[in-house]
Amino acid sequence: MPKINTYQDISQIDREAKKDYIDRHSAFVHSADTAKKGEKFVVKVKVGEEYPHPDDFDHFIKYVQLWNGETFIAETHFTPGALGNQPGHVEVDFHIVPMKSLKLVAMAYCTKHGLWQSDEKLVEVVE
């Protein structure tokens, strides 16, 4: 199993010194706090909030995954050059149909710096 990187892995002092490194690799889940049961719901996953990630042949975001707790929901893959060989933010909109409340977590894989996990995003599903 590969090491999974999160914000909690780095001390507060190191976090400030490495903020751009951490931010550009971390996945962030963006969605509404509530969803209607059985209706299509959009979940955006963005890699890096403030700092863009490289898009080079040997250093790029290879894939982004969406999980509900321990249940794998969706995945999308990228090839080098998907962002025009320019630093940028990988963004993916996943359209899911929830039937019960969600504990969403995103994973992003950098070809040079490994696997990065988002914070958990709770979504209440209502009738």
N, CA, C and O atoms as CSV, one atom per row, in Angstrom:
chain,resi,resn,atom,element,x,y,z
A,1,MET,N,N,0.853,-1.183,0.000
A,1,MET,CA,C,0.000,0.000,0.000
A,1,MET,C,C,0.891,1.235,0.000
A,1,MET,O,O,1.813,1.327,0.810
A,2,PRO,N,N,0.630,2.188,-0.897
A,2,PRO,CA,C,1.461,3.393,-0.927
A,2,PRO,C,C,1.169,4.298,0.261
A,2,PRO,O,O,0.086,4.245,0.843
A,3,LYS,N,N,2.139,5.123,0.612
A,3,LYS,CA,C,1.936,6.127,1.653
A,3,LYS,C,C,0.911,7.135,1.140
A,3,LYS,O,O,0.983,7.580,-0.006
A,4,ILE,N,N,-0.032,7.486,1.993
A,4,ILE,CA,C,-1.039,8.478,1.635
A,4,ILE,C,C,-0.711,9.763,2.375
A,4,ILE,O,O,-0.646,9.780,3.604
A,5,ASN,N,N,-0.507,10.831,1.633
A,5,ASN,CA,C,-0.160,12.131,2.203
A,5,ASN,C,C,-1.411,12.937,2.516
A,5,ASN,O,O,-2.367,12.943,1.740
A,6,THR,N,N,-1.399,13.621,3.665
A,6,THR,CA,C,-2.478,14.523,4.056
A,6,THR,C,C,-1.861,15.723,4.765
A,6,THR,O,O,-0.674,15.716,5.091
A,7,TYR,N,N,-2.656,16.735,4.997
A,7,TYR,CA,C,-2.181,17.897,5.746
A,7,TYR,C,C,-1.681,17.499,7.140
A,7,TYR,O,O,-0.730,18.100,7.639
A,8,GLN,N,N,-2.293,16.514,7.768
A,8,GLN,CA,C,-1.926,16.109,9.117
A,8,GLN,C,C,-0.529,15.508,9.190
A,8,GLN,O,O,0.023,15.386,10.283
A,9,ASP,N,N,0.050,15.134,8.071
A,9,ASP,CA,C,1.375,14.518,8.066
A,9,ASP,C,C,2.494,15.510,8.333
A,9,ASP,O,O,3.627,15.096,8.581
A,10,ILE,N,N,2.216,16.790,8.290
A,10,ILE,CA,C,3.266,17.799,8.354
A,10,ILE,C,C,2.988,18.758,9.502
A,10,ILE,O,O,1.863,19.231,9.655
A,11,SER,N,N,4.012,19.051,10.316
A,11,SER,CA,C,3.842,19.939,11.457
A,11,SER,C,C,3.465,21.344,10.997
A,11,SER,O,O,3.653,21.688,9.830
A,12,GLN,N,N,2.940,22.145,11.899
A,12,GLN,CA,C,2.505,23.502,11.568
A,12,GLN,C,C,3.656,24.342,11.005
A,12,GLN,O,O,3.460,25.090,10.047
A,13,ILE,N,N,4.838,24.228,11.583
A,13,ILE,CA,C,5.984,24.993,11.089
A,13,ILE,C,C,6.344,24.542,9.682
A,13,ILE,O,O,6.533,25.370,8.791
A,14,ASP,N,N,6.439,23.232,9.480
A,14,ASP,CA,C,6.749,22.709,8.154
A,14,ASP,C,C,5.649,23.055,7.162
A,14,ASP,O,O,5.921,23.296,5.985
A,15,ARG,N,N,4.412,23.080,7.635
A,15,ARG,CA,C,3.289,23.364,6.746
A,15,ARG,C,C,3.431,24.747,6.128
A,15,ARG,O,O,3.199,24.912,4.931
A,16,GLU,N,N,3.806,25.737,6.918
A,16,GLU,CA,C,3.981,27.083,6.378
A,16,GLU,C,C,5.132,27.124,5.378
A,16,GLU,O,O,5.029,27.772,4.336
A,17,ALA,N,N,6.223,26.438,5.690
A,17,ALA,CA,C,7.374,26.426,4.800
A,17,ALA,C,C,7.086,25.664,3.509
A,17,ALA,O,O,7.666,25.966,2.466
A,18,LYS,N,N,6.200,24.683,3.577
A,18,LYS,CA,C,5.924,23.817,2.426
A,18,LYS,C,C,4.509,24.001,1.882
A,18,LYS,O,O,3.990,23.133,1.180
A,19,LYS,N,N,3.888,25.133,2.209
A,19,LYS,CA,C,2.485,25.326,1.843
A,19,LYS,C,C,2.238,25.142,0.351
A,19,LYS,O,O,1.268,24.490,-0.035
A,20,ASP,N,N,3.095,25.701,-0.489
A,20,ASP,CA,C,2.864,25.554,-1.922
A,20,ASP,C,C,2.981,24.092,-2.348
A,20,ASP,O,O,2.195,23.627,-3.174
A,21,TYR,N,N,3.955,23.358,-1.793
A,21,TYR,CA,C,4.126,21.934,-2.105
A,21,TYR,C,C,2.892,21.134,-1.696
A,21,TYR,O,O,2.394,20.310,-2.463
A,22,ILE,N,N,2.405,21.383,-0.485
A,22,ILE,CA,C,1.242,20.645,0.026
A,22,ILE,C,C,0.003,21.004,-0.773
A,22,ILE,O,O,-0.724,20.116,-1.219
A,23,ASP,N,N,-0.246,22.290,-0.960
A,23,ASP,CA,C,-1.458,22.738,-1.636
A,23,ASP,C,C,-1.526,22.212,-3.071
A,23,ASP,O,O,-2.574,21.723,-3.493
A,24,ARG,N,N,-0.459,22.301,-3.808
A,24,ARG,CA,C,-0.497,21.919,-5.232
A,24,ARG,C,C,-0.739,20.436,-5.441
A,24,ARG,O,O,-1.101,20.029,-6.545
A,25,HIS,N,N,-0.548,19.606,-4.403
A,25,HIS,CA,C,-0.755,18.162,-4.529
A,25,HIS,C,C,-2.057,17.686,-3.884
A,25,HIS,O,O,-2.538,16.599,-4.204
A,26,SER,N,N,-2.622,18.468,-3.000
A,26,SER,CA,C,-3.788,18.027,-2.244
A,26,SER,C,C,-5.073,18.129,-3.064
A,26,SER,O,O,-5.280,19.070,-3.829
A,27,ALA,N,N,-5.918,17.131,-2.875
A,27,ALA,CA,C,-7.248,17.141,-3.488
A,27,ALA,C,C,-8.207,17.853,-2.543
A,27,ALA,O,O,-8.109,17.725,-1.322
A,28,PHE,N,N,-9.136,18.608,-3.131
A,28,PHE,CA,C,-10.155,19.320,-2.353
A,28,PHE,C,C,-11.521,18.973,-2.932
A,28,PHE,O,O,-11.724,19.040,-4.144
A,29,VAL,N,N,-12.459,18.601,-2.057
A,29,VAL,CA,C,-13.814,18.244,-2.475
A,29,VAL,C,C,-14.712,19.457,-2.295
A,29,VAL,O,O,-14.776,20.049,-1.217
A,30,HIS,N,N,-15.411,19.821,-3.379
A,30,HIS,CA,C,-16.353,20.941,-3.352
A,30,HIS,C,C,-17.730,20.420,-3.751
A,30,HIS,O,O,-17.907,19.852,-4.829
A,31,SER,N,N,-18.700,20.623,-2.863
A,31,SER,CA,C,-20.080,20.234,-3.165
A,31,SER,C,C,-21.006,20.944,-2.189
A,31,SER,O,O,-20.567,21.554,-1.214
A,32,ALA,N,N,-22.293,20.848,-2.477
A,32,ALA,CA,C,-23.286,21.358,-1.533
A,32,ALA,C,C,-23.247,20.476,-0.282
A,32,ALA,O,O,-22.746,19.353,-0.320
A,33,ASP,N,N,-23.774,20.990,0.807
A,33,ASP,CA,C,-23.799,20.235,2.060
A,33,ASP,C,C,-24.954,19.251,2.116
A,33,ASP,O,O,-24.953,18.332,2.935
A,34,THR,N,N,-25.940,19.440,1.246
A,34,THR,CA,C,-27.076,18.516,1.198
A,34,THR,C,C,-27.364,18.121,-0.245
A,34,THR,O,O,-27.071,18.859,-1.185
A,35,ALA,N,N,-27.944,16.942,-0.389
A,35,ALA,CA,C,-28.337,16.428,-1.702
A,35,ALA,C,C,-29.695,15.759,-1.558
A,35,ALA,O,O,-30.069,15.325,-0.468
A,36,LYS,N,N,-30.437,15.677,-2.668
A,36,LYS,CA,C,-31.732,14.993,-2.652
A,36,LYS,C,C,-31.546,13.539,-3.033
A,36,LYS,O,O,-30.865,13.217,-4.007
A,37,LYS,N,N,-32.153,12.678,-2.262
A,37,LYS,CA,C,-32.072,11.238,-2.491
A,37,LYS,C,C,-32.552,10.900,-3.900
A,37,LYS,O,O,-33.631,11.317,-4.320
A,38,GLY,N,N,-31.733,10.139,-4.621
A,38,GLY,CA,C,-32.112,9.663,-5.949
A,38,GLY,C,C,-31.952,10.668,-7.072
A,38,GLY,O,O,-32.260,10.348,-8.220
A,39,GLU,N,N,-31.477,11.879,-6.781
A,39,GLU,CA,C,-31.291,12.887,-7.824
A,39,GLU,C,C,-29.812,13.125,-8.077
A,39,GLU,O,O,-28.993,13.010,-7.165
A,40,LYS,N,N,-29.471,13.458,-9.323
A,40,LYS,CA,C,-28.082,13.708,-9.698
A,40,LYS,C,C,-27.504,14.836,-8.857
A,40,LYS,O,O,-28.148,15.861,-8.632
A,41,PHE,N,N,-26.288,14.628,-8.403
A,41,PHE,CA,C,-25.594,15.534,-7.494
A,41,PHE,C,C,-24.174,15.729,-8.018
A,41,PHE,O,O,-23.502,14.757,-8.363
A,42,VAL,N,N,-23.714,16.975,-8.082
A,42,VAL,CA,C,-22.389,17.268,-8.624
A,42,VAL,C,C,-21.370,17.431,-7.491
A,42,VAL,O,O,-21.581,18.182,-6.539
A,43,VAL,N,N,-20.268,16.704,-7.629
A,43,VAL,CA,C,-19.145,16.810,-6.705
A,43,VAL,C,C,-17.928,17.228,-7.523
A,43,VAL,O,O,-17.506,16.502,-8.423
A,44,LYS,N,N,-17.363,18.389,-7.215
A,44,LYS,CA,C,-16.152,18.855,-7.898
A,44,LYS,C,C,-14.944,18.494,-7.047
A,44,LYS,O,O,-14.921,18.738,-5.840
A,45,VAL,N,N,-13.946,17.911,-7.693
A,45,VAL,CA,C,-12.662,17.670,-7.042
A,45,VAL,C,C,-11.636,18.528,-7.769
A,45,VAL,O,O,-11.510,18.477,-8.993
A,46,LYS,N,N,-10.913,19.309,-6.995
A,46,LYS,CA,C,-9.889,20.195,-7.548
A,46,LYS,C,C,-8.564,19.870,-6.856
A,46,LYS,O,O,-8.505,19.752,-5.632
A,47,VAL,N,N,-7.519,19.729,-7.644
A,47,VAL,CA,C,-6.190,19.469,-7.081
A,47,VAL,C,C,-5.466,20.807,-6.984
A,47,VAL,O,O,-5.151,21.443,-7.990
A,48,GLY,N,N,-5.212,21.212,-5.742
A,48,GLY,CA,C,-4.599,22.509,-5.475
A,48,GLY,C,C,-5.653,23.598,-5.440
A,48,GLY,O,O,-6.424,23.754,-6.387
A,49,GLU,N,N,-5.690,24.343,-4.361
A,49,GLU,CA,C,-6.626,25.461,-4.259
A,49,GLU,C,C,-5.960,26.754,-4.700
A,49,GLU,O,O,-6.526,27.540,-5.460
A,50,GLU,N,N,-4.730,26.958,-4.201
A,50,GLU,CA,C,-4.042,28.221,-4.425
A,50,GLU,C,C,-2.890,28.091,-5.425
A,50,GLU,O,O,-2.695,28.962,-6.273
A,51,TYR,N,N,-2.144,27.018,-5.322
A,51,TYR,CA,C,-0.939,26.846,-6.133
A,51,TYR,C,C,-1.166,25.828,-7.250
A,51,TYR,O,O,-1.695,24.749,-6.981
A,52,PRO,N,N,-0.784,26.130,-8.490
A,52,PRO,CA,C,-0.970,25.194,-9.599
A,52,PRO,C,C,0.068,24.066,-9.565
A,52,PRO,O,O,1.175,24.236,-9.053
A,53,HIS,N,N,-0.311,22.923,-10.116
A,53,HIS,CA,C,0.571,21.769,-10.193
A,53,HIS,C,C,1.210,21.710,-11.579
A,53,HIS,O,O,0.561,22.066,-12.563
A,54,PRO,N,N,2.475,21.265,-11.682
A,54,PRO,CA,C,3.105,21.111,-12.997
A,54,PRO,C,C,2.350,20.128,-13.893
A,54,PRO,O,O,1.623,19.260,-13.408
A,55,ASP,N,N,2.530,20.275,-15.178
A,55,ASP,CA,C,1.951,19.364,-16.169
A,55,ASP,C,C,3.053,18.993,-17.166
A,55,ASP,O,O,2.984,19.321,-18.351
A,56,ASP,N,N,4.066,18.303,-16.648
A,56,ASP,CA,C,5.218,17.907,-17.454
A,56,ASP,C,C,5.133,16.416,-17.773
A,56,ASP,O,O,4.349,15.689,-17.163
A,57,PHE,N,N,5.934,15.969,-18.722
A,57,PHE,CA,C,5.942,14.573,-19.134
A,57,PHE,C,C,6.184,13.622,-17.961
A,57,PHE,O,O,5.575,12.554,-17.891
A,58,ASP,N,N,7.074,14.011,-17.038
A,58,ASP,CA,C,7.413,13.129,-15.922
A,58,ASP,C,C,6.859,13.613,-14.573
A,58,ASP,O,O,7.194,13.042,-13.535
A,59,HIS,N,N,6.030,14.644,-14.574
A,59,HIS,CA,C,5.486,15.183,-13.322
A,59,HIS,C,C,4.109,15.788,-13.604
A,59,HIS,O,O,3.999,16.928,-14.056
A,60,PHE,N,N,3.069,15.010,-13.331
A,60,PHE,CA,C,1.699,15.462,-13.569
A,60,PHE,C,C,0.750,14.691,-12.658
A,60,PHE,O,O,1.142,13.698,-12.045
A,61,ILE,N,N,-0.489,15.144,-12.571
A,61,ILE,CA,C,-1.519,14.420,-11.821
A,61,ILE,C,C,-2.055,13.336,-12.748
A,61,ILE,O,O,-2.656,13.631,-13.781
A,62,LYS,N,N,-1.834,12.083,-12.371
A,62,LYS,CA,C,-2.198,10.947,-13.225
A,62,LYS,C,C,-3.673,10.576,-13.092
A,62,LYS,O,O,-4.329,10.255,-14.083
A,63,TYR,N,N,-4.196,10.622,-11.850
A,63,TYR,CA,C,-5.613,10.297,-11.684
A,63,TYR,C,C,-6.189,10.971,-10.449
A,63,TYR,O,O,-5.474,11.376,-9.532
A,64,VAL,N,N,-7.510,11.072,-10.464
A,64,VAL,CA,C,-8.278,11.581,-9.331
A,64,VAL,C,C,-9.384,10.562,-9.057
A,64,VAL,O,O,-10.070,10.111,-9.974
A,65,GLN,N,N,-9.543,10.211,-7.793
A,65,GLN,CA,C,-10.575,9.260,-7.386
A,65,GLN,C,C,-11.530,9.924,-6.411
A,65,GLN,O,O,-11.165,10.865,-5.707
A,66,LEU,N,N,-12.767,9.418,-6.380
A,66,LEU,CA,C,-13.763,9.847,-5.405
A,66,LEU,C,C,-14.239,8.619,-4.641
A,66,LEU,O,O,-14.582,7.597,-5.235
A,67,TRP,N,N,-14.254,8.733,-3.323
A,67,TRP,CA,C,-14.657,7.645,-2.430
A,67,TRP,C,C,-15.781,8.125,-1.521
A,67,TRP,O,O,-15.853,9.304,-1.173
A,68,ASN,N,N,-16.648,7.204,-1.145
A,68,ASN,CA,C,-17.646,7.427,-0.100
A,68,ASN,C,C,-17.272,6.494,1.036
A,68,ASN,O,O,-17.613,5.312,1.016
A,69,GLY,N,N,-16.566,7.031,2.033
A,69,GLY,CA,C,-16.033,6.170,3.087
A,69,GLY,C,C,-15.052,5.188,2.463
A,69,GLY,O,O,-14.068,5.599,1.849
A,70,GLU,N,N,-15.312,3.896,2.615
A,70,GLU,CA,C,-14.447,2.874,2.040
A,70,GLU,C,C,-14.950,2.368,0.689
A,70,GLU,O,O,-14.396,1.416,0.137
A,71,THR,N,N,-15.993,2.998,0.157
A,71,THR,CA,C,-16.566,2.580,-1.120
A,71,THR,C,C,-16.037,3.462,-2.257
A,71,THR,O,O,-16.211,4.681,-2.249
A,72,PHE,N,N,-15.400,2.829,-3.215
A,72,PHE,CA,C,-14.879,3.523,-4.388
A,72,PHE,C,C,-16.058,3.903,-5.281
A,72,PHE,O,O,-16.889,3.054,-5.605
A,73,ILE,N,N,-16.135,5.186,-5.684
A,73,ILE,CA,C,-17.260,5.665,-6.496
A,73,ILE,C,C,-16.848,5.904,-7.941
A,73,ILE,O,O,-17.498,5.413,-8.864
A,74,ALA,N,N,-15.765,6.661,-8.141
A,74,ALA,CA,C,-15.419,7.070,-9.510
A,74,ALA,C,C,-13.946,7.424,-9.609
A,74,ALA,O,O,-13.270,7.668,-8.610
A,75,GLU,N,N,-13.466,7.444,-10.861
A,75,GLU,CA,C,-12.068,7.765,-11.117
A,75,GLU,C,C,-11.942,8.348,-12.515
A,75,GLU,O,O,-12.671,7.963,-13.430
A,76,THR,N,N,-11.015,9.275,-12.668
A,76,THR,CA,C,-10.690,9.793,-13.991
A,76,THR,C,C,-9.173,9.881,-14.119
A,76,THR,O,O,-8.473,10.179,-13.151
A,77,HIS,N,N,-8.677,9.618,-15.322
A,77,HIS,CA,C,-7.232,9.612,-15.589
A,77,HIS,C,C,-6.848,10.774,-16.495
A,77,HIS,O,O,-7.647,11.253,-17.299
A,78,PHE,N,N,-5.598,11.213,-16.343
A,78,PHE,CA,C,-5.044,12.283,-17.157
A,78,PHE,C,C,-3.734,11.818,-17.778
A,78,PHE,O,O,-3.053,10.946,-17.237
A,79,THR,N,N,-3.396,12.393,-18.895
A,79,THR,CA,C,-2.108,12.140,-19.526
A,79,THR,C,C,-1.287,13.414,-19.445
A,79,THR,O,O,-1.846,14.499,-19.285
A,80,PRO,N,N,0.046,13.299,-19.554
A,80,PRO,CA,C,0.845,14.519,-19.542
A,80,PRO,C,C,0.431,15.417,-20.702
A,80,PRO,O,O,0.208,14.947,-21.818
A,81,GLY,N,N,0.332,16.694,-20.426
A,81,GLY,CA,C,-0.075,17.642,-21.455
A,81,GLY,C,C,-1.559,17.945,-21.444
A,81,GLY,O,O,-2.023,18.765,-22.237
A,82,ALA,N,N,-2.320,17.303,-20.560
A,82,ALA,CA,C,-3.762,17.561,-20.494
A,82,ALA,C,C,-4.055,19.019,-20.148
A,82,ALA,O,O,-5.119,19.537,-20.487
A,83,LEU,N,N,-3.119,19.678,-19.477
A,83,LEU,CA,C,-3.272,21.093,-19.129
A,83,LEU,C,C,-2.407,21.964,-20.027
A,83,LEU,O,O,-2.060,23.085,-19.657
A,84,GLY,N,N,-2.057,21.454,-21.208
A,84,GLY,CA,C,-1.273,22.236,-22.163
A,84,GLY,C,C,0.190,22.385,-21.784
A,84,GLY,O,O,0.851,23.339,-22.194
A,85,ASN,N,N,0.697,21.435,-20.997
A,85,ASN,CA,C,2.083,21.486,-20.503
A,85,ASN,C,C,2.370,22.767,-19.722
A,85,ASN,O,O,3.504,23.244,-19.684
A,86,GLN,N,N,1.328,23.313,-19.102
A,86,GLN,CA,C,1.449,24.495,-18.254
A,86,GLN,C,C,0.975,24.137,-16.852
A,86,GLN,O,O,0.054,23.333,-16.709
A,87,PRO,N,N,1.577,24.709,-15.813
A,87,PRO,CA,C,1.059,24.466,-14.464
A,87,PRO,C,C,-0.413,24.871,-14.385
A,87,PRO,O,O,-0.819,25.876,-14.969
A,88,GLY,N,N,-1.198,24.092,-13.668
A,88,GLY,CA,C,-2.619,24.392,-13.539
A,88,GLY,C,C,-3.270,23.539,-12.472
A,88,GLY,O,O,-2.610,22.767,-11.776
A,89,HIS,N,N,-4.572,23.692,-12.359
A,89,HIS,CA,C,-5.363,22.946,-11.390
A,89,HIS,C,C,-6.195,21.907,-12.130
A,89,HIS,O,O,-7.041,22.254,-12.954
A,90,VAL,N,N,-5.953,20.636,-11.834
A,90,VAL,CA,C,-6.813,19.586,-12.365
A,90,VAL,C,C,-8.156,19.721,-11.660
A,90,VAL,O,O,-8.208,19.803,-10.433
A,91,GLU,N,N,-9.248,19.745,-12.432
A,91,GLU,CA,C,-10.597,19.818,-11.868
A,91,GLU,C,C,-11.469,18.768,-12.540
A,91,GLU,O,O,-11.431,18.595,-13.758
A,92,VAL,N,N,-12.251,18.076,-11.730
A,92,VAL,CA,C,-13.136,17.036,-12.243
A,92,VAL,C,C,-14.505,17.208,-11.596
A,92,VAL,O,O,-14.605,17.368,-10.379
A,93,ASP,N,N,-15.553,17.174,-12.403
A,93,ASP,CA,C,-16.919,17.146,-11.880
A,93,ASP,C,C,-17.437,15.722,-11.977
A,93,ASP,O,O,-17.566,15.172,-13.071
A,94,PHE,N,N,-17.732,15.129,-10.831
A,94,PHE,CA,C,-18.346,13.804,-10.775
A,94,PHE,C,C,-19.840,14.008,-10.551
A,94,PHE,O,O,-20.238,14.765,-9.666
A,95,HIS,N,N,-20.656,13.346,-11.336
A,95,HIS,CA,C,-22.115,13.408,-11.202
A,95,HIS,C,C,-22.566,12.068,-10.638
A,95,HIS,O,O,-22.486,11.037,-11.307
A,96,ILE,N,N,-23.045,12.099,-9.388
A,96,ILE,CA,C,-23.442,10.864,-8.723
A,96,ILE,C,C,-24.903,10.979,-8.283
A,96,ILE,O,O,-25.460,12.075,-8.221
A,97,VAL,N,N,-25.506,9.842,-7.982
A,97,VAL,CA,C,-26.886,9.801,-7.510
A,97,VAL,C,C,-26.866,9.163,-6.119
A,97,VAL,O,O,-26.838,7.938,-6.002
A,98,PRO,N,N,-26.880,9.984,-5.063
A,98,PRO,CA,C,-26.805,9.434,-3.705
A,98,PRO,C,C,-28.146,8.895,-3.225
A,98,PRO,O,O,-29.205,9.429,-3.555
A,99,MET,N,N,-28.074,7.826,-2.440
A,99,MET,CA,C,-29.270,7.233,-1.841
A,99,MET,C,C,-29.251,7.396,-0.324
A,99,MET,O,O,-30.285,7.283,0.334
A,100,LYS,N,N,-28.062,7.664,0.226
A,100,LYS,CA,C,-27.929,7.903,1.670
A,100,LYS,C,C,-26.793,8.895,1.880
A,100,LYS,O,O,-26.045,9.203,0.952
A,101,SER,N,N,-26.672,9.389,3.099
A,101,SER,CA,C,-25.670,10.407,3.401
A,101,SER,C,C,-24.273,9.939,3.006
A,101,SER,O,O,-23.972,8.745,3.006
A,102,LEU,N,N,-23.431,10.912,2.671
A,102,LEU,CA,C,-22.119,10.632,2.099
A,102,LEU,C,C,-20.989,11.124,2.990
A,102,LEU,O,O,-21.113,12.133,3.684
A,103,LYS,N,N,-19.884,10.387,2.954
A,103,LYS,CA,C,-18.622,10.794,3.574
A,103,LYS,C,C,-17.598,10.794,2.444
A,103,LYS,O,O,-16.876,9.817,2.246
A,104,LEU,N,N,-17.545,11.899,1.707
A,104,LEU,CA,C,-16.741,11.961,0.492
A,104,LEU,C,C,-15.274,12.265,0.792
A,104,LEU,O,O,-14.952,13.136,1.600
A,105,VAL,N,N,-14.403,11.527,0.121
A,105,VAL,CA,C,-12.964,11.737,0.189
A,105,VAL,C,C,-12.429,11.606,-1.232
A,105,VAL,O,O,-12.817,10.700,-1.969
A,106,ALA,N,N,-11.544,12.511,-1.606
A,106,ALA,CA,C,-10.909,12.442,-2.921
A,106,ALA,C,C,-9.444,12.063,-2.748
A,106,ALA,O,O,-8.807,12.383,-1.744
A,107,MET,N,N,-8.935,11.373,-3.760
A,107,MET,CA,C,-7.521,10.999,-3.805
A,107,MET,C,C,-6.959,11.508,-5.121
A,107,MET,O,O,-7.612,11.412,-6.160
A,108,ALA,N,N,-5.735,12.055,-5.080
A,108,ALA,CA,C,-5.062,12.503,-6.299
A,108,ALA,C,C,-3.671,11.888,-6.310
A,108,ALA,O,O,-2.982,11.868,-5.290
A,109,TYR,N,N,-3.262,11.385,-7.477
A,109,TYR,CA,C,-1.955,10.746,-7.586
A,109,TYR,C,C,-1.027,11.568,-8.469
A,109,TYR,O,O,-1.296,11.777,-9.652
A,110,CYS,N,N,0.070,12.031,-7.873
A,110,CYS,CA,C,1.122,12.756,-8.594
A,110,CYS,C,C,2.201,11.745,-8.973
A,110,CYS,O,O,2.631,10.947,-8.139
A,111,THR,N,N,2.636,11.781,-10.226
A,111,THR,CA,C,3.621,10.810,-10.698
A,111,THR,C,C,4.981,10.960,-10.016
A,111,THR,O,O,5.803,10.045,-10.073
A,112,LYS,N,N,5.221,12.090,-9.380
A,112,LYS,CA,C,6.503,12.320,-8.716
A,112,LYS,C,C,6.411,12.275,-7.194
A,112,LYS,O,O,7.374,11.900,-6.525
A,113,HIS,N,N,5.254,12.656,-6.641
A,113,HIS,CA,C,5.136,12.807,-5.188
A,113,HIS,C,C,4.057,11.943,-4.545
A,113,HIS,O,O,3.720,12.146,-3.379
A,114,GLY,N,N,3.514,10.987,-5.282
A,114,GLY,CA,C,2.635,9.989,-4.698
A,114,GLY,C,C,1.183,10.386,-4.520
A,114,GLY,O,O,0.669,11.290,-5.179
A,115,LEU,N,N,0.541,9.674,-3.601
A,115,LEU,CA,C,-0.899,9.748,-3.384
A,115,LEU,C,C,-1.241,10.773,-2.310
A,115,LEU,O,O,-0.619,10.810,-1.248
A,116,TRP,N,N,-2.250,11.615,-2.607
A,116,TRP,CA,C,-2.668,12.678,-1.695
A,116,TRP,C,C,-4.170,12.569,-1.449
A,116,TRP,O,O,-4.951,12.379,-2.381
A,117,GLN,N,N,-4.559,12.689,-0.194
A,117,GLN,CA,C,-5.956,12.517,0.211
A,117,GLN,C,C,-6.551,13.830,0.707
A,117,GLN,O,O,-5.891,14.603,1.402
A,118,SER,N,N,-7.807,14.068,0.342
A,118,SER,CA,C,-8.516,15.265,0.809
A,118,SER,C,C,-9.030,15.067,2.226
A,118,SER,O,O,-9.001,13.961,2.765
A,119,ASP,N,N,-9.495,16.144,2.813
A,119,ASP,CA,C,-10.275,16.040,4.041
A,119,ASP,C,C,-11.622,15.440,3.683
A,119,ASP,O,O,-12.045,15.503,2.528
A,120,GLU,N,N,-12.293,14.863,4.655
A,120,GLU,CA,C,-13.616,14.271,4.429
A,120,GLU,C,C,-14.679,15.375,4.320
A,120,GLU,O,O,-14.672,16.332,5.094
A,121,LYS,N,N,-15.559,15.235,3.384
A,121,LYS,CA,C,-16.679,16.170,3.178
A,121,LYS,C,C,-17.964,15.405,3.451
A,121,LYS,O,O,-18.278,14.445,2.749
A,122,LEU,N,N,-18.711,15.826,4.469
A,122,LEU,CA,C,-19.983,15.189,4.800
A,122,LEU,C,C,-21.109,15.839,4.007
A,122,LEU,O,O,-21.201,17.065,3.932
A,123,VAL,N,N,-21.960,15.010,3.419
A,123,VAL,CA,C,-23.123,15.487,2.671
A,123,VAL,C,C,-24.345,14.754,3.199
A,123,VAL,O,O,-24.406,13.525,3.175
A,124,GLU,N,N,-25.316,15.524,3.676
A,124,GLU,CA,C,-26.562,14.937,4.160
A,124,GLU,C,C,-27.499,14.733,2.981
A,124,GLU,O,O,-27.708,15.642,2.178
A,125,VAL,N,N,-28.061,13.537,2.882
A,125,VAL,CA,C,-29.002,13.235,1.812
A,125,VAL,C,C,-30.408,13.268,2.403
A,125,VAL,O,O,-30.705,12.587,3.385
A,126,VAL,N,N,-31.262,14.075,1.784
A,126,VAL,CA,C,-32.622,14.261,2.271
A,126,VAL,C,C,-33.630,13.771,1.242
A,126,VAL,O,O,-33.317,13.658,0.057
A,127,GLU,N,N,-34.828,13.487,1.698
A,127,GLU,CA,C,-35.916,13.014,0.816
A,127,GLU,C,C,-36.380,14.104,-0.113
A,127,GLU,O,O,-37.284,13.885,-0.919
